[in-house]
Amino acid sequence: MTTALIDYLSDLNTWQAALDSQQAVFAAMLPGASIGIIPKREFHSPGGNMLVWEARQGRMVALEQGFSGIRSVGVDLLFVSDDEAIEALHGLRGSAAFEEMKEFIRQGSILFYVLKTKDALLDLGFEEFLEALGLAFIGACR
C-alpha cells in the first residue's frame, strides 16, 4: 500500500469530521454496529489495517483496526475499495461523500459485503445508512 493511501486510511480526524457531518444517517444505529473499509489489495493479503466506523454513545466513530481476513473481520458491513475511491472519499463531507460512495459502488470501484443477516442489520439500525447509499436492501415489503 502506498504511503499516501496509508495516510488517508489512518487520518482518523478527517474521517471523523466526515462522519460527524452526517450523524443523522447513523442516528438509529445501536452501539457496536460497524462498517469496515479496506483497500482491495489488502483483502486477499490479510495482516494490514482497516478503517472502521463504529456506533458508540449515540454517534459514529472512526477507528483503525487490524484486518486478519473476512472470516474474523468483526464488522457488519465491509467495503472493499480501490485506491482511487479511498483517495476521493477522504475528506469529503456531507451528502457529497455518500453520493460519491454510491457512484463508486455502481462502478465497481467499491465492493460491498454484507456480513450479517438482513434481520440483524435491521435490528442494528442500518436501514437509513443503506438507503442513503441507494442500496436496495430492505425492499418494499417486510
C-alpha positions in Angstrom: 0.0 0.0 0.0 1.3 3.4 -0.8 2.3 5.8 1.9 -0.4 8.3 0.8 -3.1 5.6 1.0 -1.9 4.5 4.4 -2.1 8.2 5.5 -5.7 8.5 4.0 -6.9 5.5 5.9 -5.1 6.4 9.2 -6.3 10.0 9.1 -9.0 9.4 11.7 -9.6 13.1 12.4 -10.6 13.8 8.8 -12.8 10.7 8.6 -14.4 11.7 11.9 -15.2 15.1 10.6 -16.9 13.5 7.6 -18.9 11.1 9.8 -19.9 14.0 12.2 -21.3 15.9 9.2 -23.7 13.0 8.5 -24.6 11.8 12.0 -28.4 11.8 11.1 -27.7 8.9 8.7 -26.2 6.9 11.6 -28.6 8.0 14.4 -30.6 4.8 14.5 -27.6 2.5 14.8 -27.2 0.7 18.0 -23.8 0.8 19.9 -21.4 -1.7 18.3 -22.9 -1.5 14.8 -19.9 -1.3 12.5 -18.7 -0.7 8.9 -15.2 -1.6 7.7 -13.3 -0.1 4.7 -10.2 -1.8 3.4 -8.2 -1.5 0.1 -8.9 -4.2 -2.4 -5.2 -5.2 -2.5 -5.3 -5.8 1.3 -8.4 -8.0 1.1 -6.6 -11.1 -0.1 -3.4 -10.4 1.9 -4.6 -10.1 5.5 -2.4 -8.5 8.0 -3.0 -4.8 7.4 -5.3 -2.3 9.0 -8.8 -1.2 8.0 -10.8 1.9 8.7 -13.8 1.1 10.9 -16.8 3.2 11.5 -18.5 2.1 14.8 -21.6 3.3 16.6 -20.6 4.5 20.1 -22.6 6.6 22.6 -25.0 8.0 20.0 -22.6 8.8 17.2 -20.5 7.1 14.6 -16.7 7.0 15.4 -13.8 6.4 13.1 -11.3 3.8 14.3 -8.4 1.8 13.0 -8.5 -1.9 13.4 -6.4 -4.8 12.2 -7.6 -6.9 9.3 -6.9 -10.7 9.5 -9.3 -11.9 6.9 -13.0 -11.8 6.2 -13.9 -14.7 8.4 -12.7 -12.7 11.5 -13.3 -9.2 10.3 -15.7 -8.3 13.2 -17.8 -5.7 11.3 -21.3 -5.9 10.0 -20.7 -4.4 6.5 -17.4 -4.3 4.7 -16.5 -2.0 1.8 -13.5 -3.2 -0.2 -12.3 -0.2 -2.2 -9.7 0.5 -4.9 -7.1 3.1 -4.1 -8.7 5.9 -6.2 -12.0 5.6 -4.4 -10.4 5.8 -1.0 -8.4 8.9 -2.1 -11.5 10.5 -3.5 -13.7 9.9 -0.4 -11.0 11.1 2.0 -12.1 14.5 3.3 -15.5 14.6 1.7 -18.2 15.9 4.0 -21.9 15.9 4.0 -24.1 14.3 1.3 -21.2 14.6 -1.2 -19.5 11.7 0.5 -22.5 9.4 0.1 -23.2 10.5 -3.4 -19.5 9.8 -4.3 -19.6 6.4 -2.5 -22.8 5.5 -4.4 -21.1 6.1 -7.7 -18.0 4.1 -6.8 -20.3 1.2 -5.7 -22.1 1.4 -9.1 -18.8 1.5 -11.0 -17.4 -1.5 -9.1 -14.6 0.6 -7.5 -16.1 -0.3 -4.1 -17.3 -3.8 -3.4 -19.9 -4.2 -0.7 -20.0 -7.3 1.6 -22.9 -7.9 3.9 -21.7 -9.9 6.9 -24.9 -10.1 8.9 -28.3 -11.3 8.1 -31.0 -8.8 7.0 -32.8 -9.1 10.3 -29.6 -8.5 12.3 -28.8 -5.4 10.2 -32.4 -4.1 10.7 -32.1 -4.7 14.4 -28.7 -2.8 14.5 -30.3 0.2 12.7 -28.6 0.1 9.3 -31.7 0.9 7.2 -31.1 4.7 7.0 -27.5 4.3 6.1 -28.2 1.7 3.3 -30.9 3.9 1.9 -28.5 6.9 1.9 -26.2 4.8 -0.3 -29.1 3.9 -2.6 -28.7 0.2 -1.9 -31.8 -1.9 -2.4 -31.6 -3.9 0.8 -34.9 -3.7 2.7 -37.4 -3.7 -0.2 -41.0 -2.5 -0.3 -42.3 -5.5 1.7 -41.2 -6.5 5.1 
